[in-house]
Amino acid sequence: MRFAGIKELKHKTMDILRESEREDIIVTAYGKPMAVLHHLTEDDLADYLIENDPAFKARIEEAFIEYSNQGGITADIMIKKLEGRRGRKKVQGHI
């Protein structure tokens, strides 16, 4: 991780962007941190957009509240229930 001032960013933008593929760059203005340049792939971008979309986050929170209010269970409990059923009931086909 390294620091780059606004002036350096302005004059060496492409070099700094290439550098961000190897390490994060903290951009500073007047000696104070303002932003972080972090390399993203196309797959990373899709994840980033979803994870940082306020409307998406709100929908997930609403769904979780509804799930909790209706007596939902955790994935761990569901897995244990399914494992408990495994092998108890066998379906036999007709020949």
Backbone atoms as SQL, in Angstrom:
CREATE TABLE atoms (id INTEGER PRIMARY KEY, chain TEXT, resi INTEGER, resn TEXT, atom TEXT, x REAL, y REAL, z REAL);
INSERT INTO atoms VALUES
  (1, 'A', 1, 'MET', 'N', 0.864, -1.158, 0.000),
  (2, 'A', 1, 'MET', 'CA', 0.000, 0.000, 0.000),
  (3, 'A', 1, 'MET', 'C', 0.916, 1.228, 0.000),
  (4, 'A', 2, 'ARG', 'N', 0.532, 2.201, -0.801),
  (5, 'A', 2, 'ARG', 'CA', 1.312, 3.437, -0.819),
  (6, 'A', 2, 'ARG', 'C', 0.390, 4.639, -0.933),
  (7, 'A', 3, 'PHE', 'N', 0.939, 5.797, -0.750),
  (8, 'A', 3, 'PHE', 'CA', 0.188, 7.046, -0.806),
  (9, 'A', 3, 'PHE', 'C', 0.568, 7.804, -2.069),
  (10, 'A', 4, 'ALA', 'N', -0.406, 8.483, -2.646),
  (11, 'A', 4, 'ALA', 'CA', -0.167, 9.348, -3.804),
  (12, 'A', 4, 'ALA', 'C', -0.982, 10.614, -3.602),
  (13, 'A', 5, 'GLY', 'N', -0.326, 11.746, -3.780),
  (14, 'A', 5, 'GLY', 'CA', -1.029, 13.015, -3.658),
  (15, 'A', 5, 'GLY', 'C', -1.816, 13.330, -4.913),
  (16, 'A', 6, 'ILE', 'N', -2.729, 14.262, -4.808),
  (17, 'A', 6, 'ILE', 'CA', -3.568, 14.679, -5.940),
  (18, 'A', 6, 'ILE', 'C', -2.714, 15.124, -7.124),
  (19, 'A', 7, 'LYS', 'N', -1.670, 15.870, -6.844),
  (20, 'A', 7, 'LYS', 'CA', -0.803, 16.378, -7.916),
  (21, 'A', 7, 'LYS', 'C', -0.148, 15.221, -8.671),
  (22, 'A', 8, 'GLU', 'N', 0.355, 14.226, -7.922),
  (23, 'A', 8, 'GLU', 'CA', 0.948, 13.056, -8.561),
  (24, 'A', 8, 'GLU', 'C', -0.103, 12.293, -9.364),
  (25, 'A', 9, 'LEU', 'N', -1.283, 12.149, -8.807),
  (26, 'A', 9, 'LEU', 'CA', -2.364, 11.446, -9.501),
  (27, 'A', 9, 'LEU', 'C', -2.710, 12.155, -10.803),
  (28, 'A', 10, 'LYS', 'N', -2.739, 13.459, -10.765),
  (29, 'A', 10, 'LYS', 'CA', -3.070, 14.248, -11.956),
  (30, 'A', 10, 'LYS', 'C', -2.026, 14.046, -13.057),
  (31, 'A', 11, 'HIS', 'N', -0.767, 14.002, -12.686),
  (32, 'A', 11, 'HIS', 'CA', 0.305, 13.926, -13.674),
  (33, 'A', 11, 'HIS', 'C', 0.664, 12.496, -14.083),
  (34, 'A', 12, 'LYS', 'N', 0.346, 11.516, -13.250),
  (35, 'A', 12, 'LYS', 'CA', 0.748, 10.131, -13.530),
  (36, 'A', 12, 'LYS', 'C', -0.425, 9.163, -13.404),
  (37, 'A', 13, 'THR', 'N', -1.580, 9.566, -13.841),
  (38, 'A', 13, 'THR', 'CA', -2.796, 8.772, -13.650),
  (39, 'A', 13, 'THR', 'C', -2.649, 7.335, -14.142),
  (40, 'A', 14, 'MET', 'N', -2.217, 7.147, -15.389),
  (41, 'A', 14, 'MET', 'CA', -2.133, 5.793, -15.947),
  (42, 'A', 14, 'MET', 'C', -1.127, 4.942, -15.191),
  (43, 'A', 15, 'ASP', 'N', 0.010, 5.512, -14.836),
  (44, 'A', 15, 'ASP', 'CA', 1.016, 4.760, -14.070),
  (45, 'A', 15, 'ASP', 'C', 0.461, 4.332, -12.714),
  (46, 'A', 16, 'ILE', 'N', -0.229, 5.240, -12.056),
  (47, 'A', 16, 'ILE', 'CA', -0.796, 4.924, -10.743),
  (48, 'A', 16, 'ILE', 'C', -1.898, 3.872, -10.864),
  (49, 'A', 17, 'LEU', 'N', -2.709, 3.950, -11.911),
  (50, 'A', 17, 'LEU', 'CA', -3.743, 2.929, -12.115),
  (51, 'A', 17, 'LEU', 'C', -3.111, 1.557, -12.344),
  (52, 'A', 18, 'ARG', 'N', -2.029, 1.517, -13.122),
  (53, 'A', 18, 'ARG', 'CA', -1.327, 0.240, -13.331),
  (54, 'A', 18, 'ARG', 'C', -0.759, -0.282, -12.008),
  (55, 'A', 19, 'GLU', 'N', -0.211, 0.628, -11.217),
  (56, 'A', 19, 'GLU', 'CA', 0.332, 0.260, -9.914),
  (57, 'A', 19, 'GLU', 'C', -0.744, -0.322, -8.997),
  (58, 'A', 20, 'SER', 'N', -1.965, 0.175, -9.148),
  (59, 'A', 20, 'SER', 'CA', -3.061, -0.297, -8.291),
  (60, 'A', 20, 'SER', 'C', -3.404, -1.756, -8.557),
  (61, 'A', 21, 'GLU', 'N', -2.919, -2.319, -9.662),
  (62, 'A', 21, 'GLU', 'CA', -3.117, -3.747, -9.922),
  (63, 'A', 21, 'GLU', 'C', -2.295, -4.587, -8.952),
  (64, 'A', 22, 'ARG', 'N', -1.204, -4.024, -8.425),
  (65, 'A', 22, 'ARG', 'CA', -0.321, -4.742, -7.510),
  (66, 'A', 22, 'ARG', 'C', -0.596, -4.410, -6.043),
  (67, 'A', 23, 'GLU', 'N', -1.025, -3.171, -5.785),
  (68, 'A', 23, 'GLU', 'CA', -1.261, -2.754, -4.402),
  (69, 'A', 23, 'GLU', 'C', -2.258, -1.600, -4.380),
  (70, 'A', 24, 'ASP', 'N', -2.935, -1.450, -3.250),
  (71, 'A', 24, 'ASP', 'CA', -3.867, -0.329, -3.083),
  (72, 'A', 24, 'ASP', 'C', -3.081, 0.973, -2.995),
  (73, 'A', 25, 'ILE', 'N', -3.659, 2.031, -3.535),
  (74, 'A', 25, 'ILE', 'CA', -3.060, 3.360, -3.497),
  (75, 'A', 25, 'ILE', 'C', -4.016, 4.266, -2.726),
  (76, 'A', 26, 'ILE', 'N', -3.511, 4.898, -1.672),
  (77, 'A', 26, 'ILE', 'CA', -4.321, 5.852, -0.923),
  (78, 'A', 26, 'ILE', 'C', -4.032, 7.238, -1.503),
  (79, 'A', 27, 'VAL', 'N', -5.084, 7.875, -1.996),
  (80, 'A', 27, 'VAL', 'CA', -4.950, 9.202, -2.594),
  (81, 'A', 27, 'VAL', 'C', -5.176, 10.235, -1.493),
  (82, 'A', 28, 'THR', 'N', -4.255, 11.193, -1.421),
  (83, 'A', 28, 'THR', 'CA', -4.353, 12.222, -0.390),
  (84, 'A', 28, 'THR', 'C', -4.513, 13.601, -1.017),
  (85, 'A', 29, 'ALA', 'N', -5.163, 14.474, -0.275),
  (86, 'A', 29, 'ALA', 'CA', -5.282, 15.886, -0.655),
  (87, 'A', 29, 'ALA', 'C', -4.877, 16.694, 0.572),
  (88, 'A', 30, 'TYR', 'N', -3.879, 17.531, 0.398),
  (89, 'A', 30, 'TYR', 'CA', -3.353, 18.336, 1.499),
  (90, 'A', 30, 'TYR', 'C', -2.932, 17.455, 2.673),
  (91, 'A', 31, 'GLY', 'N', -2.382, 16.265, 2.341),
  (92, 'A', 31, 'GLY', 'CA', -1.872, 15.362, 3.365),
  (93, 'A', 31, 'GLY', 'C', -2.910, 14.513, 4.065),
  (94, 'A', 32, 'LYS', 'N', -4.172, 14.657, 3.682),
  (95, 'A', 32, 'LYS', 'CA', -5.240, 13.877, 4.325),
  (96, 'A', 32, 'LYS', 'C', -5.789, 12.847, 3.335),
  (97, 'A', 33, 'PRO', 'N', -6.068, 11.633, 3.807),
  (98, 'A', 33, 'PRO', 'CA', -6.591, 10.591, 2.909),
  (99, 'A', 33, 'PRO', 'C', -7.962, 10.981, 2.354),
  (100, 'A', 34, 'MET', 'N', -8.142, 10.773, 1.047),
  (101, 'A', 34, 'MET', 'CA', -9.407, 11.132, 0.391),
  (102, 'A', 34, 'MET', 'C', -10.070, 9.941, -0.301),
  (103, 'A', 35, 'ALA', 'N', -9.243, 9.009, -0.798),
  (104, 'A', 35, 'ALA', 'CA', -9.799, 7.889, -1.557),
  (105, 'A', 35, 'ALA', 'C', -8.786, 6.749, -1.585),
  (106, 'A', 36, 'VAL', 'N', -9.275, 5.581, -1.968),
  (107, 'A', 36, 'VAL', 'CA', -8.401, 4.429, -2.155),
  (108, 'A', 36, 'VAL', 'C', -8.608, 3.921, -3.576),
  (109, 'A', 37, 'LEU', 'N', -7.513, 3.737, -4.283),
  (110, 'A', 37, 'LEU', 'CA', -7.580, 3.107, -5.606),
  (111, 'A', 37, 'LEU', 'C', -7.295, 1.631, -5.410),
  (112, 'A', 38, 'HIS', 'N', -8.260, 0.821, -5.775),
  (113, 'A', 38, 'HIS', 'CA', -8.167, -0.627, -5.599),
  (114, 'A', 38, 'HIS', 'C', -8.522, -1.272, -6.925),
  (115, 'A', 39, 'HIS', 'N', -7.647, -2.096, -7.444),
  (116, 'A', 39, 'HIS', 'CA', -7.878, -2.721, -8.742),
  (117, 'A', 39, 'HIS', 'C', -9.117, -3.619, -8.709),
  (118, 'A', 40, 'LEU', 'N', -9.927, -3.545, -9.756),
  (119, 'A', 40, 'LEU', 'CA', -11.117, -4.390, -9.885),
  (120, 'A', 40, 'LEU', 'C', -11.079, -5.131, -11.210),
  (121, 'A', 41, 'THR', 'N', -11.504, -6.392, -11.182),
  (122, 'A', 41, 'THR', 'CA', -11.745, -7.122, -12.429),
  (123, 'A', 41, 'THR', 'C', -13.210, -6.905, -12.794),
  (124, 'A', 42, 'GLU', 'N', -13.603, -7.402, -13.955),
  (125, 'A', 42, 'GLU', 'CA', -15.017, -7.270, -14.340),
  (126, 'A', 42, 'GLU', 'C', -15.916, -8.009, -13.357),
  (127, 'A', 43, 'ASP', 'N', -15.483, -9.180, -12.894),
  (128, 'A', 43, 'ASP', 'CA', -16.266, -9.938, -11.906),
  (129, 'A', 43, 'ASP', 'C', -16.344, -9.187, -10.584),
  (130, 'A', 44, 'ASP', 'N', -15.215, -8.586, -10.179),
  (131, 'A', 44, 'ASP', 'CA', -15.205, -7.796, -8.947),
  (132, 'A', 44, 'ASP', 'C', -16.181, -6.631, -9.041),
  (133, 'A', 45, 'LEU', 'N', -16.252, -6.027, -10.211),
  (134, 'A', 45, 'LEU', 'CA', -17.129, -4.863, -10.397),
  (135, 'A', 45, 'LEU', 'C', -18.588, -5.251, -10.176),
  (136, 'A', 46, 'ALA', 'N', -18.993, -6.376, -10.729),
  (137, 'A', 46, 'ALA', 'CA', -20.379, -6.822, -10.549),
  (138, 'A', 46, 'ALA', 'C', -20.683, -7.021, -9.068),
  (139, 'A', 47, 'ASP', 'N', -19.774, -7.688, -8.356),
  (140, 'A', 47, 'ASP', 'CA', -19.963, -7.898, -6.915),
  (141, 'A', 47, 'ASP', 'C', -20.005, -6.569, -6.170),
  (142, 'A', 48, 'TYR', 'N', -19.098, -5.670, -6.513),
  (143, 'A', 48, 'TYR', 'CA', -19.028, -4.368, -5.848),
  (144, 'A', 48, 'TYR', 'C', -20.327, -3.587, -6.032),
  (145, 'A', 49, 'LEU', 'N', -20.843, -3.580, -7.255),
  (146, 'A', 49, 'LEU', 'CA', -22.067, -2.828, -7.523),
  (147, 'A', 49, 'LEU', 'C', -23.239, -3.377, -6.722),
  (148, 'A', 50, 'ILE', 'N', -23.341, -4.698, -6.641),
  (149, 'A', 50, 'ILE', 'CA', -24.434, -5.303, -5.880),
  (150, 'A', 50, 'ILE', 'C', -24.269, -5.034, -4.393),
  (151, 'A', 51, 'GLU', 'N', -23.052, -5.243, -3.876),
  (152, 'A', 51, 'GLU', 'CA', -22.810, -5.079, -2.444),
  (153, 'A', 51, 'GLU', 'C', -22.985, -3.641, -1.967),
  (154, 'A', 52, 'ASN', 'N', -22.810, -2.686, -2.860),
  (155, 'A', 52, 'ASN', 'CA', -22.860, -1.284, -2.450),
  (156, 'A', 52, 'ASN', 'C', -24.084, -0.541, -2.960),
  (157, 'A', 53, 'ASP', 'N', -25.050, -1.267, -3.482),
  (158, 'A', 53, 'ASP', 'CA', -26.285, -0.659, -3.963),
  (159, 'A', 53, 'ASP', 'C', -27.252, -0.505, -2.789),
  (160, 'A', 54, 'PRO', 'N', -27.556, 0.736, -2.382),
  (161, 'A', 54, 'PRO', 'CA', -28.441, 0.940, -1.223),
  (162, 'A', 54, 'PRO', 'C', -29.813, 0.292, -1.404),
  (163, 'A', 55, 'ALA', 'N', -30.355, 0.318, -2.606),
  (164, 'A', 55, 'ALA', 'CA', -31.672, -0.289, -2.836),
  (165, 'A', 55, 'ALA', 'C', -31.600, -1.808, -2.648),
  (166, 'A', 56, 'PHE', 'N', -30.515, -2.428, -3.123),
  (167, 'A', 56, 'PHE', 'CA', -30.346, -3.872, -2.963),
  (168, 'A', 56, 'PHE', 'C', -30.206, -4.226, -1.485),
  (169, 'A', 57, 'LYS', 'N', -29.390, -3.459, -0.755),
  (170, 'A', 57, 'LYS', 'CA', -29.222, -3.695, 0.680),
  (171, 'A', 57, 'LYS', 'C', -30.551, -3.583, 1.410),
  (172, 'A', 58, 'ALA', 'N', -31.354, -2.583, 1.054),
  (173, 'A', 58, 'ALA', 'CA', -32.658, -2.389, 1.701),
  (174, 'A', 58, 'ALA', 'C', -33.569, -3.588, 1.437),
  (175, 'A', 59, 'ARG', 'N', -33.551, -4.093, 0.191),
  (176, 'A', 59, 'ARG', 'CA', -34.385, -5.257, -0.140),
  (177, 'A', 59, 'ARG', 'C', -33.965, -6.489, 0.656),
  (178, 'A', 60, 'ILE', 'N', -32.649, -6.678, 0.802),
  (179, 'A', 60, 'ILE', 'CA', -32.153, -7.823, 1.573),
  (180, 'A', 60, 'ILE', 'C', -32.571, -7.692, 3.039),
  (181, 'A', 61, 'GLU', 'N', -32.446, -6.495, 3.607),
  (182, 'A', 61, 'GLU', 'CA', -32.851, -6.276, 4.999),
  (183, 'A', 61, 'GLU', 'C', -34.343, -6.514, 5.187),
  (184, 'A', 62, 'GLU', 'N', -35.159, -6.033, 4.250),
  (185, 'A', 62, 'GLU', 'CA', -36.600, -6.256, 4.329),
  (186, 'A', 62, 'GLU', 'C', -36.925, -7.741, 4.256),
  (187, 'A', 63, 'ALA', 'N', -36.254, -8.451, 3.350),
  (188, 'A', 63, 'ALA', 'CA', -36.499, -9.887, 3.205),
  (189, 'A', 63, 'ALA', 'C', -36.098, -10.629, 4.478),
  (190, 'A', 64, 'PHE', 'N', -34.994, -10.225, 5.100),
  (191, 'A', 64, 'PHE', 'CA', -34.554, -10.877, 6.331),
  (192, 'A', 64, 'PHE', 'C', -35.544, -10.641, 7.463),
  (193, 'A', 65, 'ILE', 'N', -36.052, -9.416, 7.565),
  (194, 'A', 65, 'ILE', 'CA', -37.045, -9.106, 8.604),
  (195, 'A', 65, 'ILE', 'C', -38.306, -9.946, 8.389),
  (196, 'A', 66, 'GLU', 'N', -38.763, -10.021, 7.156),
  (197, 'A', 66, 'GLU', 'CA', -39.946, -10.830, 6.850),
  (198, 'A', 66, 'GLU', 'C', -39.695, -12.295, 7.179),
  (199, 'A', 67, 'TYR', 'N', -38.525, -12.781, 6.795),
  (200, 'A', 67, 'TYR', 'CA', -38.121, -14.160, 7.070),
  (201, 'A', 67, 'TYR', 'C', -38.121, -14.425, 8.577),
  (202, 'A', 68, 'SER', 'N', -37.541, -13.509, 9.343),
  (203, 'A', 68, 'SER', 'CA', -37.480, -13.665, 10.799),
  (204, 'A', 68, 'SER', 'C', -38.862, -13.615, 11.428),
  (205, 'A', 69, 'ASN', 'N', -39.718, -12.700, 10.950),
  (206, 'A', 69, 'ASN', 'CA', -41.069, -12.561, 11.501),
  (207, 'A', 69, 'ASN', 'C', -41.941, -13.781, 11.222),
  (208, 'A', 70, 'GLN', 'N', -41.659, -14.471, 10.145),
  (209, 'A', 70, 'GLN', 'CA', -42.454, -15.645, 9.794),
  (210, 'A', 70, 'GLN', 'C', -41.874, -16.936, 10.375),
  (211, 'A', 71, 'GLY', 'N', -40.910, -16.787, 11.268),
  (212, 'A', 71, 'GLY', 'CA', -40.361, -17.966, 11.944),
  (213, 'A', 71, 'GLY', 'C', -39.323, -18.702, 11.129),
  (214, 'A', 72, 'GLY', 'N', -38.551, -18.001, 10.365),
  (215, 'A', 72, 'GLY', 'CA', -37.507, -18.636, 9.559),
  (216, 'A', 72, 'GLY', 'C', -36.447, -19.285, 10.430),
  (217, 'A', 73, 'ILE', 'N', -35.673, -20.176, 9.819),
  (218, 'A', 73, 'ILE', 'CA', -34.607, -20.852, 10.547),
  (219, 'A', 73, 'ILE', 'C', -33.282, -20.593, 9.838),
  (220, 'A', 74, 'THR', 'N', -32.203, -20.821, 10.558),
  (221, 'A', 74, 'THR', 'CA', -30.885, -20.609, 9.973),
  (222, 'A', 74, 'THR', 'C', -30.537, -21.758, 9.028),
  (223, 'A', 75, 'ALA', 'N', -29.563, -21.530, 8.186),
  (224, 'A', 75, 'ALA', 'CA', -29.107, -22.567, 7.249),
  (225, 'A', 75, 'ALA', 'C', -28.563, -23.764, 8.016),
  (226, 'A', 76, 'ASP', 'N', -27.857, -23.522, 9.120),
  (227, 'A', 76, 'ASP', 'CA', -27.307, -24.631, 9.913),
  (228, 'A', 76, 'ASP', 'C', -28.411, -25.552, 10.430),
  (229, 'A', 77, 'ILE', 'N', -29.483, -24.967, 10.923),
  (230, 'A', 77, 'ILE', 'CA', -30.599, -25.773, 11.426),
  (231, 'A', 77, 'ILE', 'C', -31.233, -26.564, 10.287),
  (232, 'A', 78, 'MET', 'N', -31.408, -25.928, 9.125),
  (233, 'A', 78, 'MET', 'CA', -31.989, -26.612, 7.976),
  (234, 'A', 78, 'MET', 'C', -31.113, -27.788, 7.544),
  (235, 'A', 79, 'ILE', 'N', -29.819, -27.595, 7.532),
  (236, 'A', 79, 'ILE', 'CA', -28.898, -28.675, 7.144),
  (237, 'A', 79, 'ILE', 'C', -29.012, -29.839, 8.119),
  (238, 'A', 80, 'LYS', 'N', -29.070, -29.539, 9.421),
  (239, 'A', 80, 'LYS', 'CA', -29.209, -30.599, 10.420),
  (240, 'A', 80, 'LYS', 'C', -30.517, -31.362, 10.237),
  (241, 'A', 81, 'LYS', 'N', -31.593, -30.623, 9.929),
  (242, 'A', 81, 'LYS', 'CA', -32.883, -31.286, 9.708),
  (243, 'A', 81, 'LYS', 'C', -32.811, -32.208, 8.496),
  (244, 'A', 82, 'LEU', 'N', -32.210, -31.731, 7.427),
  (245, 'A', 82, 'LEU', 'CA', -32.099, -32.543, 6.214),
  (246, 'A', 82, 'LEU', 'C', -31.197, -33.755, 6.431),
  (247, 'A', 83, 'GLU', 'N', -30.124, -33.560, 7.181),
  (248, 'A', 83, 'GLU', 'CA', -29.234, -34.690, 7.474),
  (249, 'A', 83, 'GLU', 'C', -29.946, -35.729, 8.331),
  (250, 'A', 84, 'GLY', 'N', -30.810, -35.255, 9.232),
  (251, 'A', 84, 'GLY', 'CA', -31.569, -36.170, 10.076),
  (252, 'A', 84, 'GLY', 'C', -32.536, -37.023, 9.273),
  (253, 'A', 85, 'ARG', 'N', -33.043, -36.495, 8.183),
  (254, 'A', 85, 'ARG', 'CA', -33.987, -37.231, 7.342),
  (255, 'A', 85, 'ARG', 'C', -33.282, -38.208, 6.405),
  (256, 'A', 86, 'ARG', 'N', -32.024, -37.945, 6.130),
  (257, 'A', 86, 'ARG', 'CA', -31.269, -38.767, 5.183),
  (258, 'A', 86, 'ARG', 'C', -31.225, -40.211, 5.668),
  (259, 'A', 87, 'GLY', 'N', -31.619, -41.109, 4.816),
  (260, 'A', 87, 'GLY', 'CA', -31.544, -42.526, 5.135),
  (261, 'A', 87, 'GLY', 'C', -32.741, -43.074, 5.886),
  (262, 'A', 88, 'ARG', 'N', -33.586, -42.225, 6.455),
  (263, 'A', 88, 'ARG', 'CA', -34.749, -42.716, 7.203),
  (264, 'A', 88, 'ARG', 'C', -35.848, -43.189, 6.282),
  (265, 'A', 89, 'LYS', 'N', -36.018, -42.526, 5.181),
  (266, 'A', 89, 'LYS', 'CA', -37.143, -42.807, 4.308),
  (267, 'A', 89, 'LYS', 'C', -36.616, -43.130, 2.919),
  (268, 'A', 90, 'LYS', 'N', -36.811, -44.373, 2.515),
  (269, 'A', 90, 'LYS', 'CA', -36.341, -44.768, 1.190),
  (270, 'A', 90, 'LYS', 'C', -37.541, -44.997, 0.298),
  (271, 'A', 91, 'VAL', 'N', -37.446, -44.496, -0.891),
  (272, 'A', 91, 'VAL', 'CA', -38.531, -44.648, -1.854),
  (273, 'A', 91, 'VAL', 'C', -38.210, -45.863, -2.712),
  (274, 'A', 92, 'GLN', 'N', -39.208, -46.751, -2.816),
  (275, 'A', 92, 'GLN', 'CA', -39.013, -47.940, -3.651),
  (276, 'A', 92, 'GLN', 'C', -39.862, -47.794, -4.903),
  (277, 'A', 93, 'GLY', 'N', -39.261, -48.066, -6.018),
  (278, 'A', 93, 'GLY', 'CA', -39.963, -47.957, -7.283),
  (279, 'A', 93, 'GLY', 'C', -40.716, -49.227, -7.616),
  (280, 'A', 94, 'HIS', 'N', -41.701, -49.086, -8.470),
  (281, 'A', 94, 'HIS', 'CA', -42.471, -50.250, -8.921),
  (282, 'A', 94, 'HIS', 'C', -41.868, -50.766, -10.212),
  (283, 'A', 95, 'ILE', 'N', -41.740, -52.067, -10.300),
  (284, 'A', 95, 'ILE', 'CA', -41.187, -52.672, -11.512),
  (285, 'A', 95, 'ILE', 'C', -42.270, -53.314, -12.312);
